[in-house]
Amino acid sequence: MGTLEYWTVMVLLAFAGVLKNAEVKVDAAAICARVSNELGAGNAAAAKFSVWVTVSIALVTQTAFASLLLITRYDFPKLFTDDKIVMKEVSALAMYLCISILLCAILPVLSGMAIGAGWQAAVAYVNSISYYLIGLPVGIFMGLKLDWGLEGLWIGLQIGMGLQTIVLLIMFWRADWDKEVQISHDRVSEDVYLGKEEKFIN
């Protein structure tokens, strides 16, 4: 399911490249395209700055939304149900929802940055450890063993998301973006060379 959804986004991104003013359209489509474009163009500072800007915008908008939900946590459940027990449970979970919203504001940006910079292999390990070795076991332990129920499961998920966010932020902060530009150029040059070699063989 997740793969098919991701492929859809990537296919649309590829088609965006054939539109008028393709560079503008693709840059607007995703942070991964923006970062990879800037690195390919040799603009290390612009690649880093684009991540900062996108994270900042996401944090401002999602903080406002999360604050609204938190302020109205005893009222907004009425929009979805008349069951007072369900409303009480939703109100109790509002804090976890707000934390998830804030984490989900940053994570897609950082994941897009990682894709644009070509860090997929490293981030795959980060995701596996954060979610499957830490977040999921902690969530199951809290939810089932400690009998915290849904709160326990959600806390486990948020721990995984939080760890992933912290590691990606560290990777972003410590990255040598000038070096990433050179790696990007080397990667493209290698792809071009392999393509010519394959064409020559055929």
VEXGUDO-501976 format. One record per residue (C-alpha): residue in three letters; x, y, z. Coordinates in Angstrom, 2 decimals. Layout:
VEXGUDO-501976
site resn: ALA, u: X, v: Y, w: Z
...
***
This chain:
VEXGUDO-501976
site resn: MET, u: 0.00, v: 0.00, w: 0.00
site resn: GLY, u: 2.71, v: 2.43, w: 1.05
site resn: THR, u: 4.84, v: 1.53, w: -1.97
site resn: LEU, u: 1.99, v: 2.14, w: -4.42
site resn: GLU, u: 1.25, v: 5.50, w: -2.80
site resn: TYR, u: 4.91, v: 6.47, w: -2.96
site resn: TRP, u: 5.19, v: 5.40, w: -6.61
site resn: THR, u: 2.18, v: 7.57, w: -7.46
site resn: VAL, u: 3.91, v: 10.64, w: -6.05
site resn: MET, u: 7.14, v: 9.82, w: -7.90
site resn: VAL, u: 5.32, v: 9.27, w: -11.22
site resn: LEU, u: 3.53, v: 12.60, w: -10.86
site resn: LEU, u: 6.86, v: 14.22, w: -10.00
site resn: ALA, u: 8.39, v: 12.75, w: -13.17
site resn: PHE, u: 5.51, v: 14.07, w: -15.29
site resn: ALA, u: 5.95, v: 17.47, w: -13.66
site resn: GLY, u: 9.32, v: 17.57, w: -15.36
site resn: VAL, u: 7.73, v: 17.87, w: -18.82
site resn: LEU, u: 5.54, v: 20.83, w: -17.90
site resn: LYS, u: 6.24, v: 24.42, w: -18.88
site resn: ASN, u: 8.78, v: 25.97, w: -16.50
site resn: ALA, u: 9.58, v: 22.43, w: -15.40
site resn: GLU, u: 12.22, v: 23.49, w: -12.90
site resn: VAL, u: 9.72, v: 25.65, w: -11.02
site resn: LYS, u: 7.04, v: 22.96, w: -11.10
site resn: VAL, u: 9.36, v: 20.21, w: -9.88
site resn: ASP, u: 10.89, v: 22.41, w: -7.18
site resn: ALA, u: 7.39, v: 23.12, w: -5.87
site resn: ALA, u: 6.46, v: 19.41, w: -5.95
site resn: ALA, u: 8.75, v: 18.12, w: -3.23
site resn: ILE, u: 11.67, v: 18.97, w: -1.02
site resn: CYS, u: 13.51, v: 15.90, w: -2.32
site resn: ALA, u: 13.45, v: 17.38, w: -5.82
site resn: ARG, u: 14.57, v: 20.76, w: -4.52
site resn: VAL, u: 17.50, v: 19.34, w: -2.57
site resn: SER, u: 18.63, v: 17.09, w: -5.43
site resn: ASN, u: 18.28, v: 19.97, w: -7.94
site resn: GLU, u: 20.35, v: 22.31, w: -5.78
site resn: LEU, u: 23.02, v: 19.70, w: -5.14
site resn: GLY, u: 23.15, v: 18.87, w: -8.85
site resn: ALA, u: 23.54, v: 22.57, w: -9.64
site resn: GLY, u: 26.35, v: 22.89, w: -7.12
site resn: ASN, u: 24.36, v: 25.09, w: -4.71
site resn: ALA, u: 25.21, v: 23.56, w: -1.34
site resn: ALA, u: 23.99, v: 26.55, w: 0.66
site resn: ALA, u: 20.71, v: 26.68, w: -1.26
site resn: ALA, u: 20.08, v: 22.97, w: -0.62
site resn: LYS, u: 20.59, v: 23.45, w: 3.12
site resn: PHE, u: 18.55, v: 26.64, w: 3.19
site resn: SER, u: 15.61, v: 25.02, w: 1.38
site resn: VAL, u: 15.42, v: 22.37, w: 4.11
site resn: TRP, u: 15.44, v: 25.05, w: 6.84
site resn: VAL, u: 12.71, v: 27.03, w: 5.11
site resn: THR, u: 10.47, v: 24.01, w: 4.55
site resn: VAL, u: 10.90, v: 22.74, w: 8.12
site resn: SER, u: 10.14, v: 26.23, w: 9.48
site resn: ILE, u: 6.97, v: 26.61, w: 7.40
site resn: ALA, u: 5.80, v: 23.13, w: 8.35
site resn: LEU, u: 6.43, v: 23.78, w: 12.04
site resn: VAL, u: 4.61, v: 27.12, w: 12.04
site resn: THR, u: 1.52, v: 25.82, w: 10.24
site resn: GLN, u: 1.31, v: 22.53, w: 12.13
site resn: THR, u: 1.98, v: 24.16, w: 15.51
site resn: ALA, u: -0.96, v: 26.47, w: 14.87
site resn: PHE, u: -3.15, v: 23.50, w: 13.91
site resn: ALA, u: -2.01, v: 21.39, w: 16.89
site resn: SER, u: -2.61, v: 24.32, w: 19.26
site resn: LEU, u: -6.14, v: 24.70, w: 17.90
site resn: LEU, u: -6.83, v: 21.01, w: 18.48
site resn: LEU, u: -5.41, v: 21.16, w: 22.00
site resn: ILE, u: -7.47, v: 24.23, w: 22.91
site resn: THR, u: -10.65, v: 22.65, w: 21.54
site resn: ARG, u: -9.92, v: 19.09, w: 22.73
site resn: TYR, u: -13.18, v: 18.96, w: 24.68
site resn: ASP, u: -15.21, v: 20.37, w: 21.80
site resn: PHE, u: -13.90, v: 19.10, w: 18.44
site resn: PRO, u: -14.81, v: 15.43, w: 19.14
site resn: LYS, u: -18.48, v: 16.51, w: 18.97
site resn: LEU, u: -17.98, v: 17.07, w: 15.23
site resn: PHE, u: -17.43, v: 13.34, w: 14.74
site resn: THR, u: -19.52, v: 11.52, w: 17.34
site resn: ASP, u: -22.39, v: 11.85, w: 19.81
site resn: ASP, u: -21.05, v: 9.10, w: 22.06
site resn: LYS, u: -19.87, v: 10.77, w: 25.29
site resn: ILE, u: -17.51, v: 7.89, w: 26.14
site resn: VAL, u: -15.80, v: 8.19, w: 22.74
site resn: MET, u: -15.62, v: 11.98, w: 23.11
site resn: LYS, u: -13.96, v: 11.62, w: 26.50
site resn: GLU, u: -11.43, v: 9.14, w: 25.09
site resn: VAL, u: -10.63, v: 11.39, w: 22.12
site resn: SER, u: -10.15, v: 14.36, w: 24.44
site resn: ALA, u: -7.75, v: 12.32, w: 26.56
site resn: LEU, u: -5.76, v: 11.36, w: 23.46
site resn: ALA, u: -5.62, v: 14.92, w: 22.08
site resn: MET, u: -2.14, v: 15.56, w: 23.48
site resn: TYR, u: -0.74, v: 12.49, w: 21.71
site resn: LEU, u: -2.45, v: 13.60, w: 18.51
site resn: CYS, u: -0.86, v: 17.05, w: 18.74
site resn: ILE, u: 2.61, v: 15.54, w: 19.30
site resn: SER, u: 2.10, v: 13.28, w: 16.28
site resn: ILE, u: 1.03, v: 16.24, w: 14.16
site resn: LEU, u: 4.21, v: 18.13, w: 15.05
site resn: LEU, u: 6.43, v: 15.11, w: 14.36
site resn: CYS, u: 4.63, v: 14.46, w: 11.08
site resn: ALA, u: 5.28, v: 18.08, w: 10.10
site resn: ILE, u: 9.05, v: 17.62, w: 10.30
site resn: LEU, u: 9.55, v: 13.99, w: 9.28
site resn: PRO, u: 8.33, v: 14.22, w: 5.65
site resn: VAL, u: 10.63, v: 17.19, w: 5.07
site resn: LEU, u: 13.65, v: 15.41, w: 6.54
site resn: SER, u: 12.81, v: 12.21, w: 4.66
site resn: GLY, u: 12.50, v: 14.20, w: 1.44
site resn: MET, u: 15.87, v: 15.80, w: 2.17
site resn: ALA, u: 17.40, v: 12.35, w: 2.66
site resn: ILE, u: 16.00, v: 11.14, w: -0.66
site resn: GLY, u: 17.23, v: 14.24, w: -2.46
site resn: ALA, u: 20.70, v: 13.83, w: -0.96
site resn: GLY, u: 20.82, v: 10.12, w: -1.82
site resn: TRP, u: 20.89, v: 8.90, w: 1.79
site resn: GLN, u: 18.17, v: 6.26, w: 1.32
site resn: ALA, u: 20.32, v: 3.31, w: 2.38
site resn: ALA, u: 21.42, v: 4.94, w: 5.65
site resn: VAL, u: 17.92, v: 6.17, w: 6.47
site resn: ALA, u: 16.49, v: 2.69, w: 5.81
site resn: TYR, u: 18.59, v: 1.46, w: 8.75
site resn: VAL, u: 17.50, v: 4.44, w: 10.85
site resn: ASN, u: 13.83, v: 3.69, w: 10.13
site resn: SER, u: 14.19, v: -0.02, w: 10.83
site resn: ILE, u: 15.90, v: 0.57, w: 14.18
site resn: SER, u: 13.64, v: 3.47, w: 15.22
site resn: TYR, u: 10.36, v: 1.73, w: 14.46
site resn: TYR, u: 10.87, v: -2.03, w: 14.49
site resn: LEU, u: 13.60, v: -2.46, w: 17.11
site resn: ILE, u: 12.58, v: 0.35, w: 19.48
site resn: GLY, u: 9.21, v: 2.03, w: 18.82
site resn: LEU, u: 7.11, v: -1.06, w: 18.08
site resn: PRO, u: 8.43, v: -3.24, w: 20.96
site resn: VAL, u: 8.09, v: -0.34, w: 23.43
site resn: GLY, u: 4.55, v: 0.36, w: 22.20
site resn: ILE, u: 3.50, v: -3.28, w: 22.51
site resn: PHE, u: 5.08, v: -3.52, w: 25.97
site resn: MET, u: 3.35, v: -0.37, w: 27.20
site resn: GLY, u: 0.05, v: -1.10, w: 25.51
site resn: LEU, u: -0.27, v: -4.77, w: 26.42
site resn: LYS, u: 2.13, v: -5.62, w: 29.25
site resn: LEU, u: 1.65, v: -2.39, w: 31.23
site resn: ASP, u: -2.01, v: -2.31, w: 30.15
site resn: TRP, u: -1.81, v: 1.31, w: 28.95
site resn: GLY, u: -3.93, v: 0.41, w: 25.96
site resn: LEU, u: -4.05, v: 2.78, w: 23.00
site resn: GLU, u: -1.96, v: 5.38, w: 24.84
site resn: GLY, u: 0.87, v: 2.86, w: 25.24
site resn: LEU, u: 0.80, v: 1.87, w: 21.58
site resn: TRP, u: 0.75, v: 5.52, w: 20.51
site resn: ILE, u: 3.64, v: 6.43, w: 22.83
site resn: GLY, u: 5.69, v: 3.62, w: 21.28
site resn: LEU, u: 4.99, v: 4.96, w: 17.81
site resn: GLN, u: 5.91, v: 8.48, w: 18.90
site resn: ILE, u: 9.16, v: 7.24, w: 20.42
site resn: GLY, u: 10.03, v: 5.68, w: 17.06
site resn: MET, u: 9.08, v: 8.86, w: 15.19
site resn: GLY, u: 10.98, v: 10.99, w: 17.70
site resn: LEU, u: 14.16, v: 8.92, w: 17.36
site resn: GLN, u: 13.92, v: 9.01, w: 13.58
site resn: THR, u: 13.45, v: 12.79, w: 13.67
site resn: ILE, u: 16.42, v: 13.32, w: 16.00
site resn: VAL, u: 18.75, v: 11.15, w: 13.90
site resn: LEU, u: 17.70, v: 12.84, w: 10.65
site resn: LEU, u: 18.19, v: 16.27, w: 12.24
site resn: ILE, u: 21.68, v: 15.23, w: 13.33
site resn: MET, u: 22.44, v: 13.95, w: 9.83
site resn: PHE, u: 21.22, v: 17.24, w: 8.38
site resn: TRP, u: 23.15, v: 19.34, w: 10.89
site resn: ARG, u: 26.43, v: 17.42, w: 10.52
site resn: ALA, u: 26.31, v: 16.98, w: 6.75
site resn: ASP, u: 29.09, v: 18.55, w: 4.72
site resn: TRP, u: 26.90, v: 20.00, w: 1.97
site resn: ASP, u: 29.85, v: 20.97, w: -0.21
site resn: LYS, u: 30.91, v: 17.35, w: -0.10
site resn: GLU, u: 27.34, v: 16.28, w: -0.91
site resn: VAL, u: 27.52, v: 18.45, w: -4.05
site resn: GLN, u: 30.66, v: 16.59, w: -5.15
site resn: ILE, u: 29.06, v: 13.22, w: -4.38
site resn: SER, u: 26.03, v: 14.24, w: -6.41
site resn: HIS, u: 28.22, v: 15.22, w: -9.37
site resn: ASP, u: 30.18, v: 11.95, w: -9.11
site resn: ARG, u: 26.95, v: 9.96, w: -8.99
site resn: VAL, u: 25.57, v: 11.69, w: -12.09
site resn: SER, u: 28.88, v: 11.32, w: -13.96
site resn: GLU, u: 28.97, v: 7.62, w: -13.13
site resn: ASP, u: 25.37, v: 7.16, w: -14.34
site resn: VAL, u: 26.15, v: 8.98, w: -17.58
site resn: TYR, u: 29.29, v: 6.88, w: -18.11
site resn: LEU, u: 27.44, v: 3.61, w: -17.47
site resn: GLY, u: 24.67, v: 4.71, w: -19.81
site resn: LYS, u: 27.15, v: 5.43, w: -22.63
site resn: GLU, u: 28.95, v: 2.16, w: -21.97
site resn: GLU, u: 25.68, v: 0.21, w: -22.13
site resn: LYS, u: 24.72, v: 2.01, w: -25.37
site resn: PHE, u: 28.13, v: 1.15, w: -26.87
site resn: ILE, u: 27.74, v: -2.54, w: -25.94
site resn: ASN, u: 24.26, v: -2.71, w: -27.45
***
